[in-house]
């Protein structure tokens, strides 16, 4: 993966930031965050997060360590300074001594330590960023890394690829628990490392300057890409111009719309986004497609936007066929909710039971949403999943997060907050 770093542009941004070293640090953090966000094979639609540690003065003019972390709901591709709220660092480091903290307590704690209370909530992984000692930290959900992270022997493969350069973190629910687990592993295995590989989740890199951390995340992603290629399972290229301009020119898509509109949720607002590509064709032709896609999402974050699995149909489907397929999906979703909600720590209310992705064998992938933007996000994530699954199946078995953990992510209040519009 090629670096997009431009030293002349970086220098221009430093000068524009003025003489304050903290503003220069933030400018570099914004710059490389945007570089990461411009690459769909690294992050999509609000995925990933970044941070920088620097120093700022309090109201009495006394200088303290602070950390800027990506705000929840912001997209790295378009992030600006306000999207990286600052917190006093020392109190966050003291949280190492706290054994437990609820999600709500963690959010309140992070907000209390913000320098500007009008800013967005810091990322749910803010403490993980704070605990890692490096100045700059980058976190991505790169396609190549996920093809490996979703293997039953992901940790073994990661050690083969990275050796001692990265520490390996088994899956832990993001938030307070993951922050402590990753911190403990870094303390035990982190000497000389410059990143972390998170099973079923993604990659972290860090460094003393923005360029180093950014180019390390590219290097680690490239190492994953090279591993896939040597196994004959290279990621299929992301094709350009695959969006069908008139999805409902295809009778199966027009029939899907009619069947979906019969459910009250989509009666007034419904958008469909059809994607056609060679990678999608290969994915849709996989033997056992329903079983494979029923295993879960490529990274836990995706579940809040595309549900745990898609609905599957054929290019020959009419309205009645889709009615039955959607009815079956809704029945499955209700059963999925009931068997997992029973084990939740607190009462849960079921979300709507309708699919957000339709796989149409013999045609393409359809994103479903209340708006064109929602449908486009679903289609983007589904296309990315198709490429990840093809590579994962090419080197072994696509083995994402188990259903119970995936449910916990889908119904996690801090993840649901990401779907709310920014103020």
Phi and psi in degrees as a GROMACS rama.xvg file:
@    title "Ramachandran Plot"
@    xaxis  label "Phi"
@    yaxis  label "Psi"
@TYPE xy
-83.2845  137.279  UNK-2
-72.0337  136.625  UNK-3
-100.584  6.76351  UNK-4
-59.8068  131.567  UNK-5
-124.485  109.057  UNK-6
-61.7937  -35.9489  UNK-7
-64.5157  -41.2302  UNK-8
-67.4711  -40.952  UNK-9
-60.666  -42.2669  UNK-10
-66.4158  -38.421  UNK-11
-61.0216  -42.4693  UNK-12
-67.6402  -36.8949  UNK-13
-61.9265  -46.1465  UNK-14
-63.4509  -40.3749  UNK-15
-64.8762  -27.0264  UNK-16
-74.3588  -15.0173  UNK-17
88.2591  -162.747  UNK-18
-87.6487  -11.8812  UNK-19
-73.2768  117.388  UNK-20
-57.9088  -34.1212  UNK-21
-65.202  -40.1682  UNK-22
-68.542  -34.4163  UNK-23
-66.0858  -42.6722  UNK-24
-59.6763  -44.4827  UNK-25
-64.9858  -38.2605  UNK-26
-61.7159  -41.1144  UNK-27
-69.0952  -34.0852  UNK-28
-65.7831  -42.4852  UNK-29
-63.4358  -44.2493  UNK-30
-58.8999  -52.9077  UNK-31
-75.2425  -25.0898  UNK-32
-61.796  -44.2355  UNK-33
-66.2274  -36.2097  UNK-34
-62.6646  -42.0108  UNK-35
-64.0284  -45.0162  UNK-36
-66.0049  -21.2385  UNK-37
-75.983  -11.2608  UNK-38
-106.224  102.709  UNK-39
-59.105  -25.8054  UNK-40
-76.3169  -2.46756  UNK-41
-102.444  -49.9819  UNK-42
-147.795  155.929  UNK-43
-139.441  138.356  UNK-44
46.6371  62.7726  UNK-45
85.0049  -1.38716  UNK-46
-72.6961  160.283  UNK-47
74.1995  167.83  UNK-48
-157.952  161.509  UNK-49
-140.526  162.411  UNK-50
-155.091  163.966  UNK-51
-147.096  138.435  UNK-52
-100.517  133.293  UNK-53
-149.619  -163.3  UNK-54
-131.409  137.703  UNK-55
-139.692  162.319  UNK-56
-94.6069  144.314  UNK-57
-84.3672  -174.428  UNK-58
-66.362  -16.3825  UNK-59
-95.092  4.69243  UNK-60
82.7997  9.15389  UNK-61
-90.0938  132.906  UNK-62
-83.9769  136.917  UNK-63
-136.959  159.797  UNK-64
-72.0704  137.571  UNK-65
-134.378  164.509  UNK-66
-131.66  130.042  UNK-67
-96.0705  126.063  UNK-68
-128.235  143.015  UNK-69
-50.1438  133.293  UNK-70
-79.3116  142.753  UNK-71
-59.4109  134.01  UNK-72
94.5026  -12.2065  UNK-73
-86.6574  150.322  UNK-74
-104.608  129.68  UNK-75
-59.7075  -30.8765  UNK-76
-63.2157  -29.0626  UNK-77
-123.793  11.9528  UNK-78
-64.9795  146.224  UNK-79
-127.319  178.756  UNK-80
-49.6094  -45.554  UNK-81
-62.0923  -18.3685  UNK-82
-83.1068  3.13424  UNK-83
-125.437  73.9238  UNK-84
-61.0157  145.519  UNK-85
-97.9283  143.806  UNK-86
-131.679  149.981  UNK-87
-65.06  130.193  UNK-88
-78.9441  -40.2569  UNK-89
-57.2298  -45.0409  UNK-90
-61.798  -33.9037  UNK-91
-65.6817  -40.1597  UNK-92
-66.5599  -30.1145  UNK-93
-64.9066  -22.2948  UNK-94
-65.8114  -12.5008  UNK-95
-58.1781  -29.1854  UNK-96
-84.7925  -7.1634  UNK-97
-91.5357  122.598  UNK-98
-75.3529  -40.1783  UNK-99
-138.082  152.877  UNK-100
-160.212  127.01  UNK-101
-70.1345  165.268  UNK-102
-57.5345  -46.1778  UNK-103
-65.7873  -39.0316  UNK-104
-64.6266  -38.9852  UNK-105
-65.0671  -44.9253  UNK-106
-61.2073  -45.5284  UNK-107
-63.0875  -41.083  UNK-108
-61.1995  -48.2263  UNK-109
-61.69  -40.9473  UNK-110
-65.7832  -38.1434  UNK-111
-59.2192  -31.6432  UNK-112
-92.048  4.58733  UNK-113
-74.0096  140.154  UNK-114
-71.1695  -33.6546  UNK-115
-122.757  107.407  UNK-116
-69.727  -9.2517  UNK-117
-85.7963  -6.02375  UNK-118
-75.2533  171.262  UNK-119
-73.1486  161.335  UNK-120
-60.1206  132.869  UNK-121
-62.1051  156.146  UNK-122
-49.9723  148.987  UNK-123
-64.2588  -14.089  UNK-124
-101.912  19.9139  UNK-125
-58.8535  -42.1999  UNK-126
-65.9653  -35.8077  UNK-127
-60.0865  -45.17  UNK-128
-61.7217  -40.646  UNK-129
-65.9111  -41.2808  UNK-130
-69.0965  -33.5441  UNK-131
-66.61  131.1  UNK-132
-75.3527  -14.9633  UNK-133
-69.6876  156.816  UNK-134
-68.9499  -48.0958  UNK-135
-111.993  136.733  UNK-136
-134.091  133.236  UNK-137
-123.368  140.789  UNK-138
-133.555  127.754  UNK-139
-133.104  163.709  UNK-140
-115.471  60.2987  UNK-141
-66.733  144.794  UNK-142
-56.8975  -48.333  UNK-143
-63.1901  -41.7592  UNK-144
-64.6709  -38.0072  UNK-145
-69.5247  -32.1841  UNK-146
-61.2207  -29.9119  UNK-147
-89.9613  -41.0844  UNK-148
-62.8094  -23.8091  UNK-149
-99.7874  36.8076  UNK-150
-106.011  149.079  UNK-151
-61.6013  -25.6728  UNK-152
-113.749  40.4601  UNK-153
-56.8109  -41.8068  UNK-154
-63.1338  -41.2935  UNK-155
-64.0452  -43.2127  UNK-156
-64.0052  -42.1513  UNK-157
-61.3693  -40.0806  UNK-158
-65.2819  -36.5146  UNK-159
-63.7459  -40.194  UNK-160
-76.2035  -48.3932  UNK-161
-101.458  -12.6258  UNK-162
59.0234  -130.795  UNK-163
-94.512  8.42053  UNK-164
-73.1059  -29.6509  UNK-165
-122.322  147.879  UNK-166
-91.0982  152.265  UNK-167
-106.688  127.408  UNK-168
-115.153  118.064  UNK-169
-65.4958  165.247  UNK-170
-64.5215  130.103  UNK-171
-138.677  142.367  UNK-172
-53.6909  126.246  UNK-173
-55.259  154.054  UNK-174
113.601  -144.705  UNK-175
-60.5079  -45.8536  UNK-176
-64.3861  -43.3257  UNK-177
-64.7604  -39.7087  UNK-178
-56.6686  -45.8572  UNK-179
-70.8514  -40.0278  UNK-180
-64.2871  -46.1718  UNK-181
-65.5934  -36.8174  UNK-182
-64.9235  -43.484  UNK-183
-63.2003  -44.0706  UNK-184
-66.3694  -37.9251  UNK-185
-64.0583  -38.7892  UNK-186
-65.5919  -34.8616  UNK-187
-83.8171  -37.182  UNK-188
-121.304  -2.59738  UNK-189
-83.3111  -7.64321  UNK-190
-57.27  119.904  UNK-191
82.8771  -2.6912  UNK-192
-85.9341  162.832  UNK-193
-135.77  25.5944  UNK-194
177.113  177.854  UNK-195
-137.952  143.602  UNK-196
-108.341  119.355  UNK-197
-104.116  115.204  UNK-198
-59.9776  136.12  UNK-199
61.3504  19.6908  UNK-200
-140.943  -60.6626  UNK-201
159.427  -155.121  UNK-202
-123.271  146.108  UNK-203
-120.909  143.779  UNK-204
-133.002  158.886  UNK-205
-151.604  161.491  UNK-206
-169.796  172.492  UNK-207
-83.1098  -9.99733  UNK-208
-142.804  163.494  UNK-209
-62.7128  -42.376  UNK-210
-65.0654  -41.926  UNK-211
-61.6013  -48.4909  UNK-212
-63.6715  -43.9304  UNK-213
-59.7535  -48.3595  UNK-214
-73.3225  -21.9307  UNK-215
-69.3974  -41.0525  UNK-216
-63.5129  -34.4986  UNK-217
-66.9209  -42.9414  UNK-218
-62.5443  -45.2414  UNK-219
-66.3766  -36.1689  UNK-220
-65.936  -41.9287  UNK-221
-63.325  -37.666  UNK-222
-62.3285  -37.7383  UNK-223
-67.1898  -43.2258  UNK-224
-60.1209  -43.1805  UNK-225
-65.1188  -38.6196  UNK-226
-61.7021  -45.8086  UNK-227
-60.2865  -42.0125  UNK-228
-63.9816  -40.4816  UNK-229
-66.8467  -21.7298  UNK-230
-93.9073  6.83461  UNK-231
73.4079  23.9813  UNK-232
-130.37  39.5498  UNK-233
-57.5734  144.47  UNK-234
-57.9605  132.164  UNK-235
-66.9714  145.286  UNK-236
-63.409  147.815  UNK-237
-78.405  114.403  UNK-238
-83.7526  150.27  UNK-239
-103.305  143.927  UNK-240
76.0998  30.7033  UNK-241
-94.7123  -2.15586  UNK-242
-76.6765  127.059  UNK-243
-74.3614  124.946  UNK-244
-68.7504  -30.1133  UNK-245
-130.833  82.2417  UNK-246
-54.864  -37.9507  UNK-247
-82.4689  6.22491  UNK-248
-68.5802  -18.2783  UNK-249
-93.9876  123.856  UNK-250
-60.2512  -32.9049  UNK-251
-66.3121  -34.374  UNK-252
-73.8542  -40.94  UNK-253
-60.9379  -40.0333  UNK-254
-67.8383  -36.9408  UNK-255
-60.7357  -42.6026  UNK-256
-59.5821  -46.1447  UNK-257
-60.9135  -44.8456  UNK-258
-64.8608  -39.8016  UNK-259
-68.6316  -38.0095  UNK-260
-66.5781  -19.2267  UNK-261
-70.8097  -14.2602  UNK-262
-90.8485  133.392  UNK-263
-55.3849  -33.3463  UNK-264
-57.4345  -39.9838  UNK-265
-104.363  16.4105  UNK-266
-65.2641  -40.0069  UNK-267
-92.5176  -44.1424  UNK-268
-125.385  120.904  UNK-269
-150.292  127.173  UNK-270
-126.201  141.198  UNK-271
-125.534  138.601  UNK-272
-129.44  108.604  UNK-273
-94.4933  131.129  UNK-274
-118.915  133.383  UNK-275
-124.126  126.663  UNK-276
-163.826  165.141  UNK-277
-64.4287  -40.8455  UNK-278
-62.1297  -42.4292  UNK-279
-62.2282  -40.2394  UNK-280
-60.0373  -44.9868  UNK-281
-63.9541  -40.4965  UNK-282
-63.8136  -47.492  UNK-283
-67.4189  -20.5711  UNK-284
-88.9251  -0.475827  UNK-285
-59.4844  135.574  UNK-286
-69.6069  134.025  UNK-287
75.5267  31.1419  UNK-288
-55.2671  -44.3994  UNK-289
-62.9495  -41.5963  UNK-290
-67.5668  -42.2709  UNK-291
-64.2071  -48.7347  UNK-292
-73.4337  -18.6537  UNK-293
-77.7349  -5.18899  UNK-294
-75.4602  -25.7682  UNK-295
139.176  -172.53  UNK-296
-92.7038  160.324  UNK-297
-68.4043  -30.9882  UNK-298
-143.542  147.364  UNK-299
-54.8107  -36.8274  UNK-300
-56.0742  -30.8456  UNK-301
-64.5141  -24.6136  UNK-302
-63.1864  -28.592  UNK-303
-73.6011  -13.4029  UNK-304
-111.33  -26.8281  UNK-305
-127.794  12.643  UNK-306
64.0999  170.536  UNK-307
-70.2566  -21.701  UNK-308
-154.646  164.41  UNK-309
-92.952  170.552  UNK-310
-95.1391  144.203  UNK-311
-121.262  135.494  UNK-312
-144.221  -169.692  UNK-313
-121.768  159.61  UNK-314
-64.3789  -17.3598  UNK-315
-91.7783  0.782752  UNK-316
-65.7566  136.827  UNK-317
-104.6  -171.682  UNK-318
-60.4488  -45.3304  UNK-319
-63.7  -38.0459  UNK-320
-60.8706  -44.3183  UNK-321
-69.46  -35.2969  UNK-322
-55.5766  -46.5093  UNK-323
-67.2985  -41.3384  UNK-324
-63.9731  -42.9199  UNK-325
-71.0291  -38.1924  UNK-326
-59.4693  -43.8661  UNK-327
-64.5806  -40.153  UNK-328
-62.1131  -45.5092  UNK-329
-63.1093  -39.4766  UNK-330
-65.538  -41.9305  UNK-331
-61.3298  -44.3552  UNK-332
-64.0903  -40.3411  UNK-333
-63.205  -41.9552  UNK-334
-65.7277  -40.6271  UNK-335
-58.4351  -44.7694  UNK-336
-62.7135  -48.4748  UNK-337
-63.642  -41.1253  UNK-338
-73.9627  -22.7003  UNK-339
-97.8523  -33.4749  UNK-340
-62.7753  -28.5129  UNK-341
-63.1081  -22.806  UNK-342
-101.47  0.569962  UNK-343
-71.6047  154.195  UNK-344
-73.7411  -19.1784  UNK-345
-143.501  158.852  UNK-346
-59.4843  141.072  UNK-347
-121.472  147.385  UNK-348
-109.761  127.883  UNK-349
-65.1864  134.492  UNK-350
-74.3799  174.332  UNK-351
-61.4925  146.819  UNK-352
-95.1664  26.2366  UNK-353
-99.7267  146.493  UNK-354
-69.3007  156.415  UNK-355
-112.679  -6.05297  UNK-356
-138.408  135.673  UNK-357
-118.67  126.959  UNK-358
-98.7547  118.683  UNK-359
-112.086  100.461  UNK-360
-62.5182  135.031  UNK-361
87.2064  0.983726  UNK-362
-139.356  -76.2425  UNK-363
178.767  -162.745  UNK-364
-111.333  134.195  UNK-365
-118.04  125.975  UNK-366
-88.6041  140.625  UNK-367
-122.425  133.03  UNK-368
-161.498  173.543  UNK-369
-78.913  -20.0842  UNK-370
-134.601  165.855  UNK-371
-61.3789  -35.7124  UNK-372
-65.0247  -47.1645  UNK-373
-58.8959  -45.2321  UNK-374
-63.7023  -38.7773  UNK-375
-65.608  -40.4081  UNK-376
-62.1364  -45.8987  UNK-377
-60.9829  -42.4299  UNK-378
-66.3692  -41.0664  UNK-379
-59.1828  -48.3545  UNK-380
-66.3677  -36.7906  UNK-381
-67.902  -39.77  UNK-382
-65.145  -41.4018  UNK-383
-62.6176  -42.1216  UNK-384
-59.665  -40.5614  UNK-385
-57.6435  -45.0096  UNK-386
-68.3983  -38.8454  UNK-387
-64.6538  -45.4831  UNK-388
-63.713  -42.2336  UNK-389
-58.9337  -44.3573  UNK-390
-68.1494  -42.5029  UNK-391
-62.9169  -43.7463  UNK-392
-68.0383  -27.0367  UNK-393
-70.3426  -25.4247  UNK-394
-107.534  -6.95974  UNK-395
174.005  -112.953  UNK-396
-139.751  126.457  UNK-397
-65.4155  112.83  UNK-398
-131.841  79.7073  UNK-399
-76.5132  -171.934  UNK-400
-56.9458  141.291  UNK-401
-68.1663  162.944  UNK-402
-59.5955  -41.2587  UNK-403
-62.2406  -46.7273  UNK-404
-67.2142  -35.9385  UNK-405
-65.5646  -40.7696  UNK-406
-60.1046  -43.7325  UNK-407
-58.7146  -36.6149  UNK-408
-70.4662  -44.3329  UNK-409
-61.9523  -36.039  UNK-410
-104.77  16.7906  UNK-411
-78.6642  126.129  UNK-412
-59.0286  -34.5209  UNK-413
-72.1731  -29.0978  UNK-414
-75.8262  -41.0783  UNK-415
-59.8095  -31.1087  UNK-416
-62.2487  -25.8362  UNK-417
-66.2847  -22.4999  UNK-418
-83.3313  -10.9806  UNK-419
-80.1684  139.062  UNK-420
-59.8141  146.073  UNK-421
-67.2132  143.404  UNK-422
